[in-house]
């Protein structure tokens, strides 16, 4: 089957052109300059969001959560709250982006995040952190804003590379952020670390505001459906055929990568061994960090490869590889085996999101990409919400090995669904 995203002619046979446009202020737009600026801004944003991860439970103890059960309860609610609210908010902000522009939405997301994250440093009770996390989920969403902006300003034959680069910034920030956050929490204290995180987000906001340009022309009001009608129309065709399978793989990828977070430290502790003499805590950090590191590297590689070979084939290979690598994690008998398998899983998982996003962008009319990427962000947020709950629940109910095996089987089923959807050919590419 021919991949519709495979270039009809080799790239070497086409003259290279730099896409330059003029924005409404008469300033020249360079898509490469935009891309690298958004990459840096998004890296700083994810870094800022991730700084709090390693010390949040200890900060909750300082705020009055004085028992392990209450710390676990508040931590779970705070971590899940943002993802839960974002499920509803992301498509709405995406629809606004289609009518007002994607660059303003990215500036808005980073601006609000500056305050929600920074204000956490002033919290005096756990419920205040929960409230700020809810506001954060409702008003931020830098990932969907950055993805929609890059997809709208990048040449079609560079989508895989560009979206892979953005995904690399996300994986890199998620992997490095907790490490830096743990060091800063010990060195300067928890509250100043929240302020530092807010400063990183504000720096990202300034980069987008002063460097990034967008040539956005809103659809004429007489030609455009009402906001609610456009929202419903996009949602109705997002969940069928190939587009539906792309939403499913984004959910499954986030579900699988987040499901291991609450169980890997405990599972490694039960193995009663170490890697390079590291403690169980440090070994757990190594395993989770390996996942983020390999994902960051593979996302840019597979994104560029997809531009040349076709994104459908890359997606299928990475989907089946993710499932087959995930299954033996439950059979690990030593920590080093789990660390290696996490790294291999990261290589496969890193190729999933850029390929899926490139296919989605190719099948979506430019004036609806904000709304569509809002829906995909909701799917990923749902995966991030249910993944830790399912992983911890299965581990507590059946066992840690079962949690890995069941998640691997789920990934295998999703891979088969995607393969079947590609065989049956895609449905209409546009929601218009």
C-alpha positions as CSV (number, residue, x, y, z in Angstrom):
1,X,0.0,0.0,0.0
2,X,1.3,3.4,-0.9
3,X,1.8,5.8,1.9
4,X,0.1,9.0,0.9
5,X,2.7,11.0,2.8
6,X,5.6,9.5,0.8
7,X,7.0,12.2,-1.5
8,X,6.1,11.6,-5.2
9,X,9.6,12.6,-6.2
10,X,13.0,12.3,-4.5
11,X,13.8,15.4,-2.5
12,X,17.1,15.7,-4.3
13,X,15.4,16.2,-7.6
14,X,13.5,19.3,-6.4
15,X,15.1,22.7,-6.1
16,X,15.5,23.7,-2.4
17,X,13.5,26.7,-1.4
18,X,13.4,28.6,1.9
19,X,9.8,29.4,2.8
20,X,9.7,33.1,3.5
21,X,6.5,35.0,4.0
22,X,5.5,38.4,5.2
23,X,3.4,38.9,8.3
24,X,0.7,41.6,8.7
25,X,3.4,44.1,9.9
26,X,5.5,43.6,6.8
27,X,8.2,41.6,8.6
28,X,9.7,38.6,6.9
29,X,8.9,35.1,8.1
30,X,11.5,32.3,8.1
31,X,10.0,28.9,9.0
32,X,13.4,27.6,10.2
33,X,13.9,30.6,12.5
34,X,10.4,30.1,13.8
35,X,11.0,26.4,14.4
36,X,14.2,26.8,16.4
37,X,12.7,29.6,18.5
38,X,9.6,27.5,19.3
39,X,11.9,24.5,20.1
40,X,13.8,26.6,22.6
41,X,10.7,28.1,24.1
42,X,9.0,24.8,24.4
43,X,12.1,23.2,26.0
44,X,12.1,26.0,28.6
45,X,8.4,25.5,29.2
46,X,8.6,21.8,29.8
47,X,11.7,22.2,31.9
48,X,9.7,24.7,34.1
49,X,6.7,22.4,34.4
50,X,9.0,19.4,35.3
51,X,11.1,21.1,38.0
52,X,8.5,20.4,40.8
53,X,8.1,16.7,40.1
54,X,10.8,15.3,42.4
55,X,10.1,17.4,45.5
56,X,6.3,17.9,45.3
57,X,5.5,15.2,47.9
58,X,8.0,16.7,50.4
59,X,6.6,20.2,49.8
60,X,3.2,18.9,50.6
61,X,4.5,17.6,53.9
62,X,5.7,21.1,54.7
63,X,2.2,22.4,53.8
64,X,0.5,20.1,56.3
65,X,0.0,16.7,54.7
66,X,1.5,14.9,57.7
67,X,0.8,11.2,56.8
68,X,2.0,9.1,53.9
69,X,-1.6,8.4,52.8
70,X,-2.5,12.1,52.8
71,X,0.7,13.0,50.8
72,X,-0.2,10.2,48.3
73,X,-3.8,11.5,48.0
74,X,-2.9,15.1,47.5
75,X,0.0,14.2,45.1
76,X,-2.4,12.0,43.0
77,X,-5.1,14.7,42.9
78,X,-2.7,17.5,42.0
79,X,-1.0,15.5,39.2
80,X,-4.3,14.3,37.7
81,X,-6.1,17.6,38.1
82,X,-4.3,19.4,35.3
83,X,-4.6,16.6,32.8
84,X,-8.3,16.2,33.6
85,X,-9.1,19.8,33.0
86,X,-7.0,20.0,29.9
87,X,-9.1,17.2,28.3
88,X,-11.9,19.8,28.1
89,X,-9.9,23.0,27.7
90,X,-7.4,21.9,24.9
91,X,-10.0,21.6,22.1
92,X,-11.6,24.9,23.0
93,X,-8.3,26.7,22.9
94,X,-7.5,25.0,19.7
95,X,-10.7,26.3,18.2
96,X,-9.8,29.8,19.3
97,X,-6.4,29.4,17.7
98,X,-8.1,28.7,14.4
99,X,-10.0,31.9,14.6
100,X,-7.4,34.2,16.2
101,X,-4.0,32.7,15.3
102,X,-1.7,30.1,16.8
103,X,1.1,32.4,17.9
104,X,-1.2,34.3,20.3
105,X,-2.3,31.1,21.8
106,X,1.3,30.0,22.5
107,X,2.1,33.3,24.1
108,X,-1.1,33.1,26.2
109,X,-0.3,29.5,27.4
110,X,3.2,30.4,28.5
111,X,2.1,33.7,30.1
112,X,-0.5,32.1,32.2
113,X,1.8,29.2,33.1
114,X,4.4,31.7,34.3
115,X,1.9,32.8,37.0
116,X,0.3,29.5,37.9
117,X,3.7,27.8,38.4
118,X,5.3,30.8,40.1
119,X,2.4,31.3,42.5
120,X,2.8,27.8,43.8
121,X,5.8,29.0,45.6
122,X,3.5,31.1,47.8
123,X,1.1,28.3,48.7
124,X,0.5,27.7,52.4
125,X,-1.9,24.7,52.1
126,X,-2.3,21.7,49.8
127,X,-5.7,22.9,48.5
128,X,-4.0,26.0,47.1
129,X,-1.6,23.9,45.0
130,X,-4.6,21.9,43.7
131,X,-6.5,25.0,42.8
132,X,-3.5,26.5,40.9
133,X,-3.1,23.1,39.1
134,X,-6.7,23.3,38.0
135,X,-6.2,26.8,36.7
136,X,-3.0,25.7,35.0
137,X,-4.8,22.9,33.2
138,X,-7.5,25.3,32.0
139,X,-5.4,28.1,30.8
140,X,-2.0,26.7,29.6
141,X,-1.4,23.8,27.1
142,X,1.9,24.9,25.6
143,X,2.3,21.5,23.8
144,X,-0.8,21.8,21.6
145,X,-0.2,25.5,20.9
146,X,3.4,24.9,19.8
147,X,2.4,21.8,17.7
148,X,-0.4,23.7,15.9
149,X,1.9,26.7,15.3
150,X,4.7,24.6,13.9
151,X,2.3,22.5,11.7
152,X,0.9,25.7,10.3
153,X,4.2,27.5,9.4
154,X,6.3,24.5,8.2
155,X,6.5,23.3,4.6
156,X,4.7,20.0,4.1
157,X,7.8,18.0,3.2
158,X,9.5,19.1,6.5
159,X,6.6,18.3,8.8
160,X,8.1,15.1,10.2
161,X,11.4,16.7,11.0
162,X,9.8,19.8,12.5
163,X,7.3,18.0,14.7
164,X,9.9,15.5,15.7
165,X,12.1,18.5,16.8
166,X,9.3,19.8,18.9
167,X,8.7,16.4,20.4
168,X,12.4,16.2,21.2
169,X,12.1,19.4,23.2
170,X,9.2,17.9,25.2
171,X,11.0,14.6,25.9
172,X,14.3,16.5,26.7
173,X,12.6,18.9,29.1
174,X,10.7,16.1,30.8
175,X,13.9,14.0,31.3
176,X,16.1,16.9,32.5
177,X,13.6,18.9,34.5
178,X,13.2,16.5,37.4
179,X,17.0,16.1,37.8
180,X,17.5,19.9,37.9
181,X,14.4,20.3,40.1
182,X,15.8,17.9,42.7
183,X,19.2,19.7,42.7
184,X,17.6,23.1,43.0
185,X,15.1,22.0,45.7
186,X,18.0,20.9,47.9
187,X,20.2,23.8,47.0
188,X,17.9,26.8,47.2
189,X,14.7,25.4,48.7
190,X,11.3,24.4,47.3
191,X,9.6,27.8,47.1
192,X,12.5,29.5,45.2
193,X,12.5,26.5,42.7
194,X,8.9,27.3,41.8
195,X,10.0,30.9,41.2
196,X,12.8,29.7,39.0
197,X,10.4,27.5,37.1
198,X,8.1,30.5,36.5
199,X,11.1,32.4,35.2
200,X,11.8,29.7,32.7
201,X,8.3,29.8,31.4
202,X,8.4,33.6,31.2
203,X,11.6,33.4,29.2
204,X,9.9,31.0,26.7
205,X,7.0,33.5,26.5
206,X,9.4,36.3,25.6
207,X,11.1,34.2,22.9
208,X,7.8,33.5,21.2
209,X,6.6,37.0,21.5
210,X,9.7,38.7,20.1
211,X,11.1,36.1,17.7
212,X,8.3,34.0,16.2
213,X,6.2,35.3,13.3
214,X,3.0,34.0,11.9
215,X,1.2,34.8,8.6
216,X,-2.3,34.1,9.9
217,X,-5.3,35.1,7.8
218,X,-8.6,34.2,9.6
219,X,-11.4,32.7,7.5
220,X,-13.9,35.3,6.4
221,X,-16.8,35.3,8.8
222,X,-19.3,34.7,6.0
223,X,-17.4,31.6,4.9
224,X,-16.6,30.2,8.4
225,X,-19.0,28.1,10.4
226,X,-19.9,29.2,13.9
227,X,-17.3,28.3,16.5
228,X,-19.6,25.6,18.1
229,X,-20.5,24.1,14.7
230,X,-16.9,24.0,13.6
231,X,-15.9,22.5,16.9
232,X,-18.5,19.7,16.5
233,X,-17.6,19.1,12.9
234,X,-14.0,18.6,13.6
235,X,-14.8,16.3,16.6
236,X,-17.2,14.2,14.5
237,X,-14.5,13.1,11.9
238,X,-11.6,13.0,14.3
239,X,-12.6,9.7,15.7
240,X,-13.1,7.6,12.6
241,X,-10.8,5.8,10.1
242,X,-7.1,6.7,10.1
243,X,-7.7,9.9,12.1
244,X,-9.4,7.9,14.8
245,X,-6.5,5.5,14.9
246,X,-4.1,8.5,15.2
247,X,-6.0,9.8,18.2
248,X,-5.9,6.3,19.7
249,X,-2.1,5.9,19.3
250,X,-1.5,9.3,20.9
251,X,-3.7,8.2,23.9
252,X,-1.9,4.8,24.1
253,X,1.6,6.3,23.8
254,X,1.0,8.7,26.7
255,X,-0.9,6.0,28.7
256,X,2.0,3.5,28.4
257,X,4.8,5.9,29.1
258,X,3.0,7.3,32.2
259,X,1.8,4.0,33.5
260,X,5.3,3.0,34.5
261,X,6.0,6.1,36.5
262,X,4.4,5.1,39.8
263,X,5.4,1.4,39.7
264,X,9.0,1.5,38.4
265,X,10.6,2.8,41.7
266,X,8.7,0.2,43.8
267,X,9.4,-2.6,41.2
268,X,13.1,-1.8,41.3
269,X,13.1,-1.8,45.1
270,X,11.6,-5.3,45.0
271,X,14.4,-6.6,42.8
272,X,16.9,-5.9,45.6
273,X,19.8,-5.1,43.3
274,X,21.5,-2.0,41.9
275,X,23.0,-0.6,38.7
276,X,26.5,0.7,39.1
277,X,26.1,0.7,42.9
278,X,23.2,3.2,42.7
279,X,20.4,3.3,45.3
280,X,16.9,2.2,44.3
281,X,15.8,5.8,44.0
282,X,18.7,6.7,41.8
283,X,18.3,3.6,39.7
284,X,14.6,4.5,39.2
285,X,15.6,7.9,38.1
286,X,18.1,6.3,35.7
287,X,15.3,4.1,34.2
288,X,12.8,6.9,33.8
289,X,15.5,9.3,32.5
290,X,16.7,6.7,30.0
291,X,13.1,6.6,28.6
292,X,13.1,10.4,28.2
293,X,16.6,10.5,26.7
294,X,16.1,7.9,24.0
295,X,12.7,9.3,23.1
296,X,14.2,12.7,22.6
297,X,16.9,11.3,20.3
298,X,14.6,9.0,18.3
299,X,11.8,11.6,17.8
300,X,14.0,13.8,15.6
301,X,15.5,10.8,13.8
302,X,12.2,9.1,12.9
303,X,10.6,12.5,12.1
304,X,13.3,13.2,9.5
305,X,13.1,9.6,8.2
306,X,9.4,9.8,7.9
307,X,9.7,12.8,5.6
308,X,11.7,10.6,3.2
309,X,10.2,7.2,3.6
310,X,6.6,7.9,4.6
311,X,5.1,8.4,8.1
312,X,2.7,5.5,8.0
313,X,5.4,2.9,7.8
314,X,7.4,4.6,10.6
315,X,4.3,4.7,12.8
316,X,3.5,1.0,12.2
317,X,7.1,-0.2,13.0
318,X,7.3,1.9,16.1
319,X,3.9,0.9,17.3
320,X,4.6,-2.8,17.1
321,X,8.1,-2.4,18.5
322,X,6.7,-0.5,21.5
323,X,4.3,-3.3,22.3
324,X,6.9,-6.1,21.9
325,X,9.5,-4.2,24.0
326,X,7.0,-3.4,26.8
327,X,5.9,-7.0,27.3
328,X,9.2,-8.4,28.7
329,X,9.5,-5.6,31.2
330,X,7.3,-7.6,33.5
331,X,9.7,-10.6,33.3
332,X,12.8,-8.5,34.3
333,X,14.8,-10.2,37.1
334,X,17.3,-7.4,37.7
335,X,17.3,-3.6,37.6
336,X,19.7,-3.3,34.6
337,X,17.3,-5.3,32.5
338,X,14.5,-2.8,33.2
339,X,16.8,0.2,32.5
340,X,17.8,-1.3,29.1
341,X,14.2,-2.1,28.2
342,X,13.0,1.4,29.2
343,X,15.7,2.8,26.9
344,X,14.6,0.6,24.0
345,X,10.9,1.4,24.6
346,X,11.8,5.1,24.5
347,X,13.4,4.7,21.0
348,X,10.2,3.1,19.7
349,X,7.8,5.5,21.5
350,X,9.8,8.5,20.3
351,X,8.9,7.8,16.8
352,X,5.1,7.5,17.4
353,X,4.1,11.0,18.2
354,X,5.9,12.9,15.4
355,X,4.6,10.4,12.8
356,X,1.0,10.6,14.1
357,X,1.1,14.4,14.3
358,X,2.6,14.6,10.7
359,X,-0.3,12.4,9.4
360,X,-2.8,14.4,11.3
361,X,-1.4,17.7,9.9
362,X,-1.4,16.3,6.4
363,X,-5.0,15.2,6.6
364,X,-6.3,18.5,8.2
365,X,-7.2,21.7,6.4
366,X,-4.9,24.5,7.6
367,X,-7.8,26.5,9.0
368,X,-8.8,23.7,11.4
369,X,-5.4,22.5,12.7
370,X,-5.7,24.3,16.0
371,X,-9.0,22.6,16.8
372,X,-7.8,19.2,15.6
373,X,-4.5,19.4,17.6
374,X,-6.7,20.4,20.6
375,X,-8.6,17.1,20.3
376,X,-5.3,15.2,20.0
377,X,-4.0,16.9,23.1
378,X,-7.1,15.9,24.9
379,X,-6.5,12.3,23.9
380,X,-2.9,12.5,25.2
381,X,-4.1,14.2,28.4
382,X,-6.6,11.3,29.0
383,X,-3.7,8.9,28.6
384,X,-1.7,10.8,31.1
385,X,-4.6,10.8,33.5
386,X,-5.5,7.1,33.3
387,X,-2.0,5.7,32.8
388,X,-0.7,6.2,36.3
389,X,-4.0,5.2,37.8
390,X,-4.2,2.0,35.7
391,X,-0.5,1.1,36.3
392,X,-0.7,1.5,40.0
393,X,-4.1,-0.2,40.3
394,X,-3.1,-3.3,38.3
395,X,0.2,-3.5,40.2
396,X,-1.7,-3.4,43.6
397,X,-4.4,-5.8,42.4
398,X,-2.5,-8.4,40.4
399,X,1.2,-7.6,40.6
400,X,3.9,-5.5,39.1
401,X,4.7,-8.0,36.3
402,X,1.0,-8.0,35.3
403,X,0.9,-4.2,35.0
404,X,3.7,-4.4,32.3
405,X,2.2,-7.4,30.5
406,X,-1.3,-5.9,30.4
407,X,-0.1,-2.6,29.1
408,X,2.0,-4.3,26.5
409,X,-1.0,-6.3,25.3
410,X,-3.0,-3.1,25.1
411,X,-0.3,-1.5,22.9
412,X,-0.3,-4.6,20.7
413,X,-4.1,-4.4,20.2
414,X,-3.8,-0.7,19.3
415,X,-1.0,-1.5,16.8
416,X,-3.3,-4.0,15.1
417,X,-6.1,-1.5,14.9
418,X,-3.8,1.1,13.3
419,X,-2.5,-1.5,10.8
420,X,-6.1,-2.4,9.9
421,X,-7.1,1.2,9.4
422,X,-4.2,1.8,7.1
423,X,-5.1,-1.3,5.1
424,X,-8.7,0.0,4.7
425,X,-7.4,3.3,3.3
426,X,-8.0,6.7,4.9
427,X,-11.3,8.4,4.9
428,X,-11.8,12.0,3.7
429,X,-8.9,14.1,4.9
430,X,-10.7,17.3,5.5
431,X,-13.4,18.2,7.8
432,X,-14.5,21.0,5.6
